[in-house]
Structure formats: structure tokens, C-alpha cells
Amino acid sequence: MNPSFRKKAPLVFFVSLIFLSFALGVFVGKNEIHCKACKPENLDFSLFWQAYQTLQEKFVAKEKIDYQKVLYGAISGMVKSLGDPYTVFLDPEENRRFNEDVSGSFEGIGAEIGIRKDQLQIIAPLEGTPAEKAGLRAGDKIIKINETFTTDLTVDEAVNFIRGPKGTEVTLTIFRDEWEVPKEIKIQRAVIEVPSLKWELLASTGEAGGKEGNIAYIKLYQFSEKADADFKETAMEILASPAQKIILDLRNNPGGYLEVANSIAGWFLKRNDIVTIEDFGGKDEKKEYKAQGNEKFADYPIVILINQGSASGSEILAGALRDDRGIKLIGEKSFGKGSVQELESLPGGASLKITVAKWLTPKGESISDKGLGPDIKVEMTEEDYEQDKDPQLDKALEIIKGL
């Protein structure tokens, strides 16, 4: 799964592209090609055609040439040359799987993955999935998928290796900073139904508080299509409860739809407060997204939990509440997935997912690559995980008790 694009898509993302030479009007002569949209103007496509013709003429096993795959491979190579792990060509099968991911139900292990500093890693294992049950954590580096090294894989290629029918098994070679050597983790694939959120009342001790608790603990797993409706239902329950304060847990939330993140932000911010700024890198003027909600929680004391698995939409929400309201972020530095993708449909069921912009916080801070630093840093240790301790939540309870 790879959320966070624009539907404005799962803020991880999609695009309108007027690009591929085959879709642009490329006119082939004997020795030259004229491409109406090529930049720079002297770009010579005859090299491509010469290589293509030489392959046809001289490859020893012509019966093995799949010309459709040759075309897809050429497009993929062109896109990979940009060096952006989130700009990818999706052939029809990959495009079908991608659309399954967006719907929130698919077969696989249930982990959001991404590339950071040229290394494929786990952004977040999703709640209740085989990935979480196998012990995968945010920040785990994926060295191999079965026998395939991940060094040159795009995110979408890695997803295709990891995904598979329920009941089958995949082996991930994982390295964690606390380990001396990588470990192989075998995971059985399953049908993944991704939840959107849960909530409960907590007392200041962290125990479920029932009528005694006045702290609403909201765990947002992702900004899926159904998360908006689910949050509205949850908000009504919280407003009818004794809750007077809120802990918003965005840990291991890999993102989702921009509209959903923006809508949820409207519960916590004053109307017309800036939620995020879309920076097109100078191609167009920056675009501001503003809160348009009902402000019901705008005066509630709040703290936010983040970690390495907080990405994209969750970083936008956390950054907005920090910049607009001065709300404290507790935990670990977020992932840094602050780019915008859009999806352009191509002939034959393929598509092109391309990065078109970067997300900025209301104060103009770029989220991309560097992420959000916590105001109060609290790390989870191996012992914490093994003993089911949560010092980050404990600190959030301590801080909110004084608000």
C-alpha cells in the first residue's frame, strides 16, 4: 500500500501529465523524430529508435522479445532517470493493484513502505496486520524481498514483490538500528482491511477511564476514504462524553487523502486557518488549503504523538496544529513524506504517478525529506516493545494533565 496522493489523492499522490513521446505526437522519419513537446528542442530521439531497431535485428532469441514489455521498460527507465522514488510508471497490472490499495482492501502483509536516503524501509506496519504481528516497526530497513535485493527498486516495484495471494509467504531481510546483523522475517500474506481510527476515554494514569476519564485518546491509523465519516461519528461521541482534553495519536499513520486530512483539521482549527501550502517549485503560485470545518475541538487542550511512521497526511495535520495553535508534538521525528503526486491515466490501462509539488506547513516549513521534529523527544526502546510499555503515551498524559 502507498497512501498520500491526491484525489486529491492519498497524500502520498497523483498527476496530470502531458509527457510521453508516444502520446504527444512523435513523427518518425527515416533518420529523425519531431516531438512537439520535447525539451530541450534539440533532443534527438533517433538514438532510441536506433537501439530499438538494433535489438530487433540482432538479439539472438527474437521469439523472447515481448514488444509490449519493451515499451513499458522504456517508459519505466525514462521515469526512473528522474531520481524521484514517488514518480513511477504503472503498467496495467501495477495500476490495478494500486487502485486496490486506495480502496483500503487488498492482499499482502499490511505495511506502508517508502524510500529514505536511498534505502527502502517500513514507514508503518498497519494495525492488526501480518506485518504488525510479525514485529515489523517504523524505520526498519528492507534489505531483500525473498532473494531480490532492494537497492535499485522503486517503491511500487517493491510493493509488487511483497504483495501476493493470501496464504502465501514472503521473506523480508530486515535491518534495525539496534541490531548488529540483518534478520530474515517470514510473513504470511492475508486479506488486509485497513481500519481508519479508534478512540477511548483515558484517565490521567493512562488506564481506560470510563466515566472517570476526561481525556479522549484518538488513534488515527490513516486518512482513508472512510476516515472522514468515521471521524465525524467519533467526534459526536467525544462531544457527548466527559472528555475535556484530547491526545491525538498519529504514530504509524502513513497518510491518505488530502481532502480527508483537511476535513479532520477543520475540527481542531478555526475556520480559514491555513492547514497546508502546496509549493509547485516556481511553476505556479503556491496554493493554500484552509480549514473549513466546524471548530468543535478548536478550544480543547491537545497534544499530538508522532514517530518515524507518521508520514504525509499525518505530517500535514500535525504541522498545521503545531503552527496554528502551538500544540506540542511528542515522540520521534516523522518520516518526511511531503510531496504531492497525481495520477494520469494512460492508454491500455497503464498510468503515470508523478510528483507535482511539495507540502509546506502553515509557517512555510517543508515537510519533504526532513519531516517534523518533536517538541518533546521520547524514544521507544526494544525493552519497551517487548514489555508492551508506551513511554510516549505516558509523556503525552503527563503533559496534557497540566494543560
DABEL-V656603 format. One record per pair of residues at least 4 apart in sequence whose C-alpha atoms are under 6 Angstrom apart, sorted by sequence separation. I is the first residue (numbers start at 1). J is the second residue. D is the distance in Angstrom with one decimal. If there is no record, write none. Layout:
BEGIN
i=I j=J d=D
i=I j=J d=D
END
This chain:
BEGIN
i=5 j=9 d=3.5
i=6 j=10 d=5.4
i=9 j=13 d=5.0
i=46 j=50 d=6.0
i=54 j=58 d=5.9
i=55 j=59 d=5.3
i=69 j=73 d=5.8
i=90 j=94 d=5.2
i=91 j=95 d=5.9
i=115 j=119 d=5.3
i=130 j=134 d=5.9
i=132 j=136 d=5.5
i=144 j=148 d=5.3
i=153 j=157 d=5.8
i=159 j=163 d=5.9
i=202 j=206 d=5.6
i=203 j=207 d=5.8
i=209 j=213 d=3.9
i=223 j=227 d=5.5
i=227 j=231 d=5.9
i=231 j=235 d=5.9
i=259 j=263 d=6.0
i=280 j=284 d=5.7
i=306 j=310 d=5.8
i=310 j=314 d=5.8
i=311 j=315 d=5.4
i=315 j=319 d=5.8
i=320 j=324 d=5.8
i=321 j=325 d=5.4
i=322 j=326 d=4.6
i=346 j=350 d=5.1
i=360 j=364 d=5.2
i=361 j=365 d=5.1
i=367 j=371 d=4.9
i=383 j=387 d=5.9
i=384 j=388 d=5.8
i=397 j=401 d=6.0
i=5 j=10 d=3.5
i=6 j=11 d=5.7
i=21 j=26 d=5.8
i=28 j=33 d=4.8
i=90 j=95 d=5.2
i=115 j=120 d=4.4
i=131 j=136 d=5.7
i=144 j=149 d=4.3
i=202 j=207 d=5.6
i=322 j=327 d=4.5
i=346 j=351 d=4.9
i=360 j=365 d=5.2
i=384 j=389 d=4.6
i=4 j=10 d=3.1
i=5 j=11 d=3.6
i=27 j=33 d=5.6
i=100 j=106 d=5.9
i=114 j=120 d=5.7
i=125 j=131 d=5.6
i=143 j=149 d=6.0
i=144 j=150 d=5.5
i=202 j=208 d=4.6
i=203 j=209 d=4.6
i=321 j=327 d=5.8
i=345 j=351 d=4.4
i=360 j=366 d=4.5
i=3 j=10 d=4.5
i=4 j=11 d=2.3
i=5 j=12 d=4.0
i=6 j=13 d=4.7
i=27 j=34 d=5.4
i=114 j=121 d=5.7
i=125 j=132 d=5.2
i=143 j=150 d=5.8
i=175 j=182 d=4.3
i=201 j=208 d=5.9
i=202 j=209 d=4.4
i=279 j=286 d=4.9
i=344 j=351 d=5.5
i=360 j=367 d=5.9
i=4 j=12 d=2.6
i=5 j=13 d=2.2
i=6 j=14 d=5.5
i=26 j=34 d=5.8
i=113 j=121 d=5.7
i=174 j=182 d=5.3
i=201 j=209 d=5.4
i=278 j=286 d=5.5
i=344 j=352 d=5.2
i=3 j=12 d=4.9
i=4 j=13 d=5.1
i=5 j=14 d=5.4
i=26 j=35 d=4.8
i=113 j=122 d=4.5
i=174 j=183 d=5.3
i=278 j=287 d=5.0
i=343 j=352 d=5.8
i=113 j=123 d=5.0
i=173 j=183 d=5.5
i=203 j=213 d=4.1
i=277 j=287 d=5.6
i=343 j=353 d=4.6
i=112 j=123 d=5.3
i=173 j=184 d=4.3
i=202 j=213 d=4.9
i=277 j=288 d=4.5
i=342 j=353 d=5.7
i=33 j=45 d=5.9
i=112 j=124 d=5.2
i=172 j=184 d=5.7
i=201 j=213 d=5.5
i=342 j=354 d=5.9
i=76 j=89 d=5.5
i=111 j=124 d=5.8
i=172 j=185 d=5.3
i=202 j=215 d=5.1
i=276 j=289 d=5.4
i=341 j=354 d=5.2
i=32 j=46 d=5.8
i=111 j=125 d=4.2
i=124 j=138 d=4.7
i=171 j=185 d=5.6
i=201 j=215 d=5.6
i=275 j=289 d=5.6
i=341 j=355 d=4.3
i=378 j=392 d=5.7
i=111 j=126 d=5.5
i=123 j=138 d=5.0
i=171 j=186 d=4.3
i=201 j=216 d=4.8
i=274 j=289 d=5.9
i=275 j=290 d=5.2
i=340 j=355 d=5.4
i=341 j=356 d=5.8
i=110 j=126 d=5.5
i=122 j=138 d=5.2
i=170 j=186 d=5.8
i=200 j=216 d=5.9
i=274 j=290 d=4.3
i=340 j=356 d=5.7
i=122 j=139 d=5.4
i=170 j=187 d=5.5
i=200 j=217 d=5.4
i=273 j=290 d=5.4
i=340 j=357 d=5.0
i=121 j=139 d=6.0
i=122 j=140 d=5.3
i=169 j=187 d=5.6
i=199 j=217 d=5.4
i=272 j=290 d=4.9
i=273 j=291 d=5.4
i=339 j=357 d=5.8
i=340 j=358 d=5.7
i=110 j=129 d=5.3
i=121 j=140 d=5.4
i=169 j=188 d=4.3
i=199 j=218 d=4.4
i=272 j=291 d=5.0
i=339 j=358 d=4.3
i=111 j=131 d=5.9
i=121 j=141 d=4.2
i=168 j=188 d=5.6
i=169 j=189 d=5.9
i=271 j=291 d=5.2
i=338 j=358 d=5.7
i=339 j=359 d=5.8
i=109 j=130 d=5.2
i=110 j=131 d=5.6
i=121 j=142 d=5.2
i=167 j=188 d=5.9
i=168 j=189 d=5.6
i=198 j=219 d=5.3
i=271 j=292 d=5.2
i=338 j=359 d=5.0
i=109 j=131 d=5.2
i=120 j=142 d=5.6
i=167 j=189 d=5.4
i=197 j=219 d=5.4
i=166 j=189 d=4.8
i=197 j=220 d=4.4
i=166 j=190 d=4.1
i=197 j=221 d=5.3
i=303 j=327 d=5.9
i=305 j=329 d=5.9
i=307 j=331 d=5.7
i=310 j=334 d=5.1
i=311 j=335 d=5.2
i=146 j=171 d=4.8
i=166 j=191 d=5.9
i=196 j=221 d=5.1
i=266 j=291 d=4.6
i=270 j=295 d=5.5
i=303 j=328 d=5.4
i=304 j=329 d=5.0
i=305 j=330 d=4.9
i=306 j=331 d=5.3
i=307 j=332 d=4.3
i=308 j=333 d=5.7
i=310 j=335 d=5.8
i=312 j=337 d=4.8
i=145 j=171 d=6.0
i=196 j=222 d=5.4
i=266 j=292 d=5.4
i=267 j=293 d=5.5
i=269 j=295 d=5.7
i=305 j=331 d=5.7
i=306 j=332 d=6.0
i=307 j=333 d=5.5
i=308 j=334 d=4.5
i=309 j=335 d=5.9
i=311 j=337 d=5.3
i=312 j=338 d=5.4
i=145 j=172 d=4.8
i=216 j=243 d=5.5
i=266 j=293 d=3.8
i=267 j=294 d=5.7
i=268 j=295 d=5.6
i=307 j=334 d=5.0
i=308 j=335 d=4.8
i=144 j=172 d=5.8
i=214 j=242 d=5.4
i=215 j=243 d=5.2
i=267 j=295 d=4.6
i=144 j=173 d=4.9
i=214 j=243 d=4.1
i=217 j=246 d=5.9
i=266 j=295 d=6.0
i=267 j=296 d=5.4
i=268 j=297 d=4.7
i=269 j=298 d=5.0
i=338 j=367 d=4.7
i=143 j=173 d=5.3
i=214 j=244 d=5.4
i=215 j=245 d=4.9
i=216 j=246 d=4.7
i=217 j=247 d=4.8
i=218 j=248 d=5.1
i=219 j=249 d=4.7
i=220 j=250 d=5.7
i=267 j=297 d=5.5
i=268 j=298 d=4.3
i=338 j=368 d=3.8
i=142 j=173 d=5.9
i=143 j=174 d=5.8
i=196 j=227 d=5.1
i=215 j=246 d=5.5
i=218 j=249 d=5.9
i=222 j=253 d=5.1
i=336 j=367 d=5.4
i=337 j=368 d=5.2
i=142 j=174 d=4.9
i=221 j=253 d=5.0
i=223 j=255 d=5.7
i=224 j=256 d=5.3
i=228 j=260 d=5.5
i=336 j=368 d=4.8
i=141 j=174 d=5.6
i=222 j=255 d=5.4
i=223 j=256 d=4.1
i=336 j=369 d=4.4
i=141 j=175 d=5.1
i=222 j=256 d=5.9
i=223 j=257 d=5.6
i=336 j=370 d=5.0
i=336 j=371 d=3.5
i=140 j=176 d=5.2
i=335 j=371 d=5.4
i=223 j=260 d=5.8
i=334 j=371 d=5.0
i=334 j=372 d=5.2
i=333 j=372 d=5.6
i=333 j=373 d=4.6
i=114 j=155 d=5.9
i=333 j=374 d=5.8
i=319 j=361 d=5.5
i=332 j=374 d=5.8
i=331 j=374 d=5.9
i=330 j=374 d=5.3
i=275 j=320 d=5.0
i=329 j=374 d=4.8
i=332 j=377 d=5.7
i=329 j=375 d=5.2
i=330 j=376 d=4.8
i=331 j=377 d=5.0
i=328 j=375 d=5.8
i=330 j=377 d=6.0
i=331 j=378 d=4.6
i=261 j=313 d=5.8
i=108 j=163 d=4.5
i=245 j=300 d=5.5
i=247 j=302 d=5.7
i=249 j=304 d=5.8
i=250 j=305 d=5.6
i=251 j=306 d=4.6
i=108 j=164 d=5.5
i=245 j=301 d=5.0
i=246 j=302 d=4.8
i=247 j=303 d=5.2
i=248 j=304 d=4.8
i=249 j=305 d=4.7
i=250 j=306 d=5.3
i=251 j=307 d=5.2
i=254 j=310 d=5.5
i=255 j=311 d=5.6
i=247 j=304 d=5.9
i=252 j=309 d=3.9
i=253 j=310 d=4.8
i=254 j=311 d=4.6
i=255 j=312 d=4.8
i=256 j=313 d=5.8
i=107 j=165 d=5.8
i=251 j=309 d=5.9
i=252 j=310 d=5.0
i=255 j=313 d=4.1
i=107 j=166 d=5.8
i=251 j=310 d=5.2
i=255 j=314 d=5.5
i=331 j=392 d=5.6
i=85 j=154 d=5.7
i=280 j=357 d=4.5
i=279 j=357 d=5.4
i=279 j=358 d=5.1
i=109 j=189 d=5.0
i=278 j=358 d=5.8
i=108 j=189 d=4.7
i=278 j=359 d=5.0
i=108 j=190 d=5.5
i=277 j=359 d=5.8
i=107 j=190 d=5.4
i=277 j=360 d=4.9
i=107 j=191 d=4.3
i=276 j=360 d=5.8
i=106 j=191 d=5.7
i=107 j=192 d=5.6
i=276 j=361 d=5.1
i=106 j=192 d=5.2
i=276 j=362 d=5.3
i=105 j=192 d=5.5
i=105 j=193 d=4.8
i=274 j=362 d=5.6
i=104 j=194 d=5.6
i=1 j=101 d=5.2
i=2 j=112 d=5.9
i=1 j=112 d=5.5
i=124 j=252 d=4.7
i=138 j=308 d=5.7
i=138 j=309 d=5.0
i=124 j=309 d=4.7
i=123 j=309 d=4.7
i=204 j=397 d=5.8
i=11 j=255 d=5.7
i=11 j=256 d=4.9
i=10 j=256 d=3.6
i=11 j=257 d=5.2
i=10 j=257 d=3.7
i=11 j=258 d=5.5
i=9 j=257 d=4.8
i=8 j=258 d=5.9
i=4 j=255 d=5.0
i=3 j=255 d=5.6
i=4 j=256 d=4.3
i=3 j=256 d=4.9
i=4 j=257 d=5.8
i=92 j=349 d=4.7
i=92 j=350 d=4.3
i=91 j=350 d=4.5
i=90 j=350 d=5.6
i=90 j=351 d=5.2
i=90 j=352 d=5.9
i=89 j=352 d=4.6
i=88 j=353 d=5.3
i=87 j=353 d=5.4
i=87 j=354 d=4.2
i=87 j=355 d=5.5
i=11 j=312 d=5.6
i=11 j=313 d=5.5
i=4 j=312 d=5.9
i=15 j=341 d=5.7
i=13 j=340 d=5.2
i=14 j=341 d=3.5
i=15 j=342 d=2.8
i=17 j=344 d=6.0
i=13 j=341 d=3.2
i=14 j=342 d=1.5
i=15 j=343 d=4.0
i=16 j=344 d=4.9
i=13 j=342 d=4.9
i=14 j=343 d=3.5
i=15 j=344 d=5.1
i=5 j=340 d=6.0
i=5 j=341 d=5.1
i=6 j=342 d=5.6
i=15 j=353 d=5.9
i=14 j=353 d=5.0
i=15 j=354 d=5.4
i=14 j=354 d=5.8
END
